[in-house]
Protein backbone atom coordinates (compact mmCIF):
# COMPACT_ATOMS: atom_id res chain seq x y z
CA UNK A 1 0.00 0.00 0.00
CA UNK A 2 1.40 3.40 -1.02
CA UNK A 3 1.96 6.18 1.51
CA UNK A 4 -0.63 8.28 -0.33
CA UNK A 5 -3.26 5.56 0.06
CA UNK A 6 -2.38 5.05 3.73
CA UNK A 7 -2.83 8.77 4.28
CA UNK A 8 -6.25 8.74 2.60
CA UNK A 9 -7.33 5.80 4.78
CA UNK A 10 -6.23 7.61 7.96
CA UNK A 11 -8.07 10.75 6.89
CA UNK A 12 -11.24 8.76 6.16
CA UNK A 13 -11.14 6.93 9.49
CA UNK A 14 -10.53 10.19 11.34
CA UNK A 15 -13.43 11.85 9.51
CA UNK A 16 -15.77 8.95 10.32
CA UNK A 17 -14.73 9.16 13.97
CA UNK A 18 -15.62 12.87 14.00
CA UNK A 19 -18.97 12.21 12.31
CA UNK A 20 -19.97 9.47 14.75
CA UNK A 21 -18.69 11.47 17.72
CA UNK A 22 -20.95 14.36 16.67
CA UNK A 23 -23.86 11.92 16.40
CA UNK A 24 -23.24 10.67 19.91
CA UNK A 25 -22.94 14.17 21.34
CA UNK A 26 -26.18 15.26 19.63
CA UNK A 27 -27.87 11.93 20.44
CA UNK A 28 -29.04 11.36 16.86
CA UNK A 29 -28.92 8.55 14.32
CA UNK A 30 -27.36 8.82 10.87
CA UNK A 31 -27.97 7.02 7.60
CA UNK A 32 -25.35 5.73 5.18
CA UNK A 33 -26.27 8.38 2.61
CA UNK A 34 -25.81 11.06 5.27
CA UNK A 35 -22.42 9.59 6.19
CA UNK A 36 -21.33 9.77 2.56
CA UNK A 37 -22.58 13.38 2.34
CA UNK A 38 -20.60 14.30 5.47
CA UNK A 39 -17.47 12.70 4.01
CA UNK A 40 -17.90 14.61 0.75
CA UNK A 41 -18.22 17.86 2.70
CA UNK A 42 -14.80 16.99 4.16
CA UNK A 43 -13.37 16.36 0.69
CA UNK A 44 -13.38 12.55 1.08
CA UNK A 45 -15.05 10.02 -1.21
CA UNK A 46 -15.62 6.35 -0.37
CA UNK A 47 -17.71 3.40 -1.44
CA UNK A 48 -20.28 1.92 0.89
CA UNK A 49 -18.40 -1.35 1.33
CA UNK A 50 -15.28 0.60 2.34
CA UNK A 51 -17.30 2.50 4.93
CA UNK A 52 -18.75 -0.77 6.23
CA UNK A 53 -15.20 -2.04 6.80
CA UNK A 54 -14.21 1.22 8.45
CA UNK A 55 -17.17 0.99 10.84
CA UNK A 56 -16.13 -2.55 11.78
CA UNK A 57 -12.61 -1.27 12.47
CA UNK A 58 -13.91 1.61 14.60
CA UNK A 59 -15.99 -0.80 16.65
CA UNK A 60 -12.79 -2.72 17.43
CA UNK A 61 -10.57 0.22 18.38
CA UNK A 62 -13.02 2.87 19.57
CA UNK A 63 -14.62 3.26 22.99
CA UNK A 64 -18.09 3.52 21.44
CA UNK A 65 -20.42 1.06 19.81
CA UNK A 66 -21.71 1.91 16.33
CA UNK A 67 -24.95 -0.06 16.06
CA UNK A 68 -26.99 -0.45 12.91
CA UNK A 69 -30.70 0.07 13.37
CA UNK A 70 -33.26 0.13 10.56
CA UNK A 71 -31.32 1.85 7.73
CA UNK A 72 -29.47 4.05 10.20
CA UNK A 73 -26.54 3.97 12.60
CA UNK A 74 -26.65 4.83 16.28
CA UNK A 75 -23.64 5.44 18.50
CA UNK A 76 -23.70 4.25 22.11
CA UNK A 77 -21.03 4.34 24.78
CA UNK A 78 -18.91 1.23 25.03
CA UNK A 79 -17.09 0.04 28.13
CA UNK A 80 -15.87 3.53 29.08
CA UNK A 81 -17.27 5.97 31.61
CA UNK A 82 -21.00 6.37 31.97
CA UNK A 83 -22.54 9.75 32.74
CA UNK A 84 -22.59 9.12 36.50
CA UNK A 85 -18.90 8.16 36.54
CA UNK A 86 -18.03 11.25 34.52
CA UNK A 87 -19.99 13.38 36.96
CA UNK A 88 -17.95 11.99 39.86
CA UNK A 89 -14.69 12.85 38.05
CA UNK A 90 -15.91 16.34 37.16
CA UNK A 91 -17.14 16.96 40.71
CA UNK A 92 -13.69 15.99 41.96
CA UNK A 93 -12.15 18.57 39.61
CA UNK A 94 -14.62 21.18 40.79
CA UNK A 95 -13.94 20.40 44.45
CA UNK A 96 -10.16 20.47 44.12
CA UNK A 97 -9.37 23.94 45.43
CA UNK A 98 -5.73 23.80 44.34
CA UNK A 99 -6.78 23.78 40.65
CA UNK A 100 -7.47 27.30 39.38
CA UNK A 101 -10.79 28.15 37.72
CA UNK A 102 -9.08 28.46 34.33
CA UNK A 103 -7.38 25.06 34.65
CA UNK A 104 -10.61 23.49 35.91
CA UNK A 105 -12.55 24.70 32.86
CA UNK A 106 -9.77 23.54 30.56
CA UNK A 107 -9.63 20.04 32.09
CA UNK A 108 -13.42 19.63 32.09
CA UNK A 109 -13.67 20.74 28.46
CA UNK A 110 -10.90 18.32 27.46
CA UNK A 111 -12.64 15.53 29.32
CA UNK A 112 -15.97 16.29 27.69
CA UNK A 113 -14.47 16.63 24.21
CA UNK A 114 -12.37 13.50 24.49
CA UNK A 115 -15.22 11.37 25.79
CA UNK A 116 -17.90 13.05 23.67
CA UNK A 117 -20.01 14.02 26.67
CA UNK A 118 -23.54 15.10 25.87
CA UNK A 119 -23.10 18.61 27.25
CA UNK A 120 -26.67 19.68 26.77
CA UNK A 121 -28.11 16.80 28.79
CA UNK A 122 -28.25 15.50 32.33
CA UNK A 123 -26.41 16.56 35.45
CA UNK A 124 -23.37 17.79 33.50
CA UNK A 125 -25.51 20.74 32.43
CA UNK A 126 -25.26 22.17 35.97
CA UNK A 127 -21.52 22.80 36.15
CA UNK A 128 -20.70 26.20 37.64
CA UNK A 129 -16.97 26.57 38.09
CA UNK A 130 -17.26 30.21 39.09
CA UNK A 131 -19.17 29.39 42.27
CA UNK A 132 -16.51 27.05 43.65
CA UNK A 133 -13.74 28.08 46.04
CA UNK A 134 -10.55 28.03 43.96
CA UNK A 135 -7.00 29.27 44.28
CA UNK A 136 -5.39 31.37 41.57
CA UNK A 137 -2.13 29.52 40.85
CA UNK A 138 -2.45 28.33 37.26
CA UNK A 139 1.01 26.75 37.26
CA UNK A 140 -0.07 23.67 39.27
CA UNK A 141 0.34 21.30 36.29
CA UNK A 142 3.73 22.74 35.37
CA UNK A 143 4.85 22.48 39.01
CA UNK A 144 3.91 18.80 39.18
CA UNK A 145 5.60 18.15 35.83
CA UNK A 146 8.87 19.77 36.95
CA UNK A 147 8.85 17.99 40.31
CA UNK A 148 8.39 14.64 38.55
CA UNK A 149 11.16 15.47 36.09
CA UNK A 150 13.50 16.44 38.93
CA UNK A 151 12.84 13.12 40.65
CA UNK A 152 13.59 11.25 37.42
CA UNK A 153 16.86 13.18 37.10
CA UNK A 154 17.59 12.79 40.83
CA UNK A 155 18.00 16.57 41.23
CA UNK A 156 16.92 19.19 43.75
CA UNK A 157 14.40 21.86 42.84
CA UNK A 158 14.38 25.56 43.59
CA UNK A 159 11.17 27.50 44.13
CA UNK A 160 9.41 30.35 45.89
CA UNK A 161 6.75 29.66 48.52
CA UNK A 162 3.65 31.83 48.68
CA UNK A 163 0.71 32.12 51.10
CA UNK A 164 -2.45 34.14 51.41
CA UNK A 165 -1.92 36.62 54.21
CA UNK A 166 -3.74 39.95 54.70
CA UNK A 167 -4.68 40.84 51.14
CA UNK A 168 -6.67 39.08 48.41
CA UNK A 169 -3.50 38.08 46.56
CA UNK A 170 -0.86 35.61 47.82
CA UNK A 171 2.40 36.92 49.23
CA UNK A 172 5.84 35.37 48.98
CA UNK A 173 6.89 34.09 52.41
CA UNK A 174 10.04 32.24 51.42
CA UNK A 175 12.43 32.90 48.54
CA UNK A 176 15.16 30.73 47.04
CA UNK A 177 13.88 27.48 48.56
CA UNK A 178 15.99 24.46 47.68
CA UNK A 179 14.52 21.03 48.35
CA UNK A 180 14.99 17.38 47.48
CA UNK A 181 11.69 16.05 46.09
CA UNK A 182 10.58 12.49 46.83
CA UNK A 183 7.00 12.39 45.61
CA UNK A 184 3.69 14.18 45.08
CA UNK A 185 0.24 13.24 46.36
CA UNK A 186 -3.26 14.65 46.68
CA UNK A 187 -4.26 14.77 50.33
CA UNK A 188 -7.29 16.50 51.87
CA UNK A 189 -8.13 18.78 48.93
CA UNK A 190 -4.56 19.79 48.06
CA UNK A 191 -1.55 18.46 46.20
CA UNK A 192 1.60 18.15 48.30
CA UNK A 193 5.23 17.55 47.54
CA UNK A 194 7.07 15.37 49.99
CA UNK A 195 10.67 16.53 50.27
CA UNK A 196 13.60 17.63 52.36
CA UNK A 197 14.54 21.29 52.83
CA UNK A 198 17.40 21.78 55.28
CA UNK A 199 17.09 19.67 58.39
CA UNK A 200 17.37 15.92 58.17
CA UNK A 201 13.65 15.24 58.21
CA UNK A 202 10.81 15.10 55.74
CA UNK A 203 8.76 18.20 54.99
CA UNK A 204 5.53 18.81 53.11
CA UNK A 205 4.82 21.62 50.66
CA UNK A 206 1.54 22.61 49.08
CA UNK A 207 2.22 22.59 45.36
CA UNK A 208 -0.32 25.34 44.67
CA UNK A 209 1.79 27.62 46.92
CA UNK A 210 4.97 26.94 44.95
CA UNK A 211 6.02 29.36 42.21
CA UNK A 212 8.86 29.55 39.70
CA UNK A 213 9.83 25.91 40.18
CA UNK A 214 13.18 25.14 38.54
CA UNK A 215 15.27 22.00 38.33
CA UNK A 216 18.79 22.57 39.64
CA UNK A 217 22.00 20.74 38.89
CA UNK A 218 22.47 19.83 42.55
CA UNK A 219 21.79 16.14 43.29
CA UNK A 220 18.99 15.55 45.76
CA UNK A 221 19.65 14.05 49.17
CA UNK A 222 18.98 10.35 49.39
CA UNK A 223 16.09 9.17 51.49
CA UNK A 224 18.56 7.25 53.64
CA UNK A 225 20.38 10.51 54.49
CA UNK A 226 17.11 12.13 55.53
CA UNK A 227 15.39 9.32 57.39
CA UNK A 228 18.46 7.50 58.69
CA UNK A 229 17.22 4.15 57.49
CA UNK A 230 16.47 2.28 54.30
CA UNK A 231 12.81 1.99 53.61
CA UNK A 232 10.41 2.20 50.70
CA UNK A 233 8.72 5.59 50.51
CA UNK A 234 4.95 5.47 50.92
CA UNK A 235 3.67 9.00 50.45
CA UNK A 236 0.06 8.15 51.22
CA UNK A 237 1.08 6.43 54.45
CA UNK A 238 3.19 9.40 55.55
CA UNK A 239 0.51 11.97 54.72
CA UNK A 240 -2.18 9.97 56.47
CA UNK A 241 -0.22 10.37 59.70
CA UNK A 242 -0.46 14.13 59.46
CA UNK A 243 -3.00 15.94 61.57
CA UNK A 244 -2.44 19.00 59.37
CA UNK A 245 0.07 19.49 56.58
CA UNK A 246 3.31 20.59 58.23
CA UNK A 247 6.65 19.22 59.29
CA UNK A 248 7.30 17.55 62.60
CA UNK A 249 8.34 14.42 64.44
CA UNK A 250 6.21 11.31 64.72
CA UNK A 251 4.78 10.52 68.13
CA UNK A 252 2.27 8.06 69.53
CA UNK A 253 -0.74 9.54 71.31
CA UNK A 254 -3.66 8.08 73.25
CA UNK A 255 -7.02 9.82 73.22
CA UNK A 256 -10.29 9.34 75.02
CA UNK A 257 -12.92 10.10 72.39
CA UNK A 258 -16.62 10.70 72.74
CA UNK A 259 -18.22 8.21 70.35
CA UNK A 260 -20.14 11.06 68.76
CA UNK A 261 -16.78 12.21 67.32
CA UNK A 262 -15.27 8.78 66.64
CA UNK A 263 -16.24 8.77 62.96
CA UNK A 264 -14.46 12.12 62.42
CA UNK A 265 -11.32 10.84 64.12
CA UNK A 266 -11.43 7.72 61.95
CA UNK A 267 -11.87 9.88 58.86
CA UNK A 268 -8.68 11.72 59.78
CA UNK A 269 -6.48 8.69 60.44
CA UNK A 270 -8.17 5.89 58.49
CA UNK A 271 -7.59 2.29 59.52
CA UNK A 272 -4.27 3.07 61.24
CA UNK A 273 -5.88 3.84 64.55
CA UNK A 274 -6.50 1.29 67.28
CA UNK A 275 -9.84 1.69 69.02
CA UNK A 276 -10.91 0.13 72.30
CA UNK A 277 -14.22 0.43 74.04
CA UNK A 278 -14.06 2.41 77.31
CA UNK A 279 -17.73 2.63 78.17
CA UNK A 280 -21.08 3.17 76.51
CA UNK A 281 -20.21 6.80 75.70
CA UNK A 282 -16.44 6.84 75.08
CA UNK A 283 -13.67 4.94 73.31
CA UNK A 284 -9.88 4.95 73.66
CA UNK A 285 -7.90 5.66 70.50
CA UNK A 286 -4.19 5.03 69.94
CA UNK A 287 -2.53 6.49 66.83
CA UNK A 288 0.82 7.75 65.56
CA UNK A 289 0.71 11.38 64.39
CA UNK A 290 3.03 14.18 63.34
CA UNK A 291 3.61 16.25 66.46
CA UNK A 292 3.52 19.86 65.30
CA UNK A 293 1.93 23.19 66.18
CA UNK A 294 -1.31 22.26 64.41
CA UNK A 295 -1.92 19.14 66.45
CA UNK A 296 -3.31 20.96 69.49
CA UNK A 297 -5.81 23.13 67.55
CA UNK A 298 -7.12 19.99 65.89
CA UNK A 299 -7.61 18.28 69.26
CA UNK A 300 -9.27 21.37 70.76
CA UNK A 301 -11.67 21.59 67.80
CA UNK A 302 -13.56 18.71 69.44
CA UNK A 303 -13.91 20.71 72.68
CA UNK A 304 -14.65 18.34 75.56
CA UNK A 305 -15.26 15.49 73.10
CA UNK A 306 -11.57 14.48 72.92
CA UNK A 307 -9.15 14.18 75.85
CA UNK A 308 -5.42 13.50 75.54
CA UNK A 309 -4.33 10.67 77.86
CA UNK A 310 -0.75 10.31 76.64
CA UNK A 311 1.90 11.68 76.36
CA UNK A 312 1.89 13.81 79.46
CA UNK A 313 3.90 16.57 77.75
CA UNK A 314 1.17 17.03 75.14
CA UNK A 315 -1.51 17.03 77.82
CA UNK A 316 0.35 19.79 79.71
CA UNK A 317 0.73 21.86 76.54
CA UNK A 318 -3.02 21.67 75.98
CA UNK A 319 -3.68 22.78 79.57
CA UNK A 320 -1.36 25.75 79.00
CA UNK A 321 -3.19 26.71 75.79
CA UNK A 322 -6.56 26.48 77.56
CA UNK A 323 -5.29 28.69 80.39
CA UNK A 324 -4.13 31.32 77.88
CA UNK A 325 -7.50 31.17 76.14
CA UNK A 326 -9.25 31.71 79.48
CA UNK A 327 -7.05 34.75 80.15
CA UNK A 328 -8.14 36.31 76.87
CA UNK A 329 -11.79 36.00 77.81
CA UNK A 330 -11.39 36.82 81.49
CA UNK A 331 -13.39 39.91 82.33
CA UNK A 332 -11.59 42.03 84.84
Secondary structure, DSSP 8 states (H G I E B T S, - for coil): --HHHHHHHHHHHHHHHHHHHHHHHHT--EEHHHHHHHHHHTT----HHHHHHHHHHHHHHSSEEEEE-SSEEEEEE-SS--HHHHHHHHHHHHH-TTS-HHHHHHHHHHHHHHTT--TTSSGGGG--GGGS-----TTHHHHHHHHHHHHHHTEEEEEEEEEE-SSSSEEEEEEEEEEEEEEEEEETTEEEEEEE-SSSS-EEEEGGGEEEEEEEEEE---HHHHHSS-----HHHHHHT-SSSS--EEEEEEEEEETTSHHHHHHHHGGG-EEEE-SSSEEEEEEEEEESHHHHHHHHTTGGGEEEEE-HHHHHHHHHHHHHHHHHH---
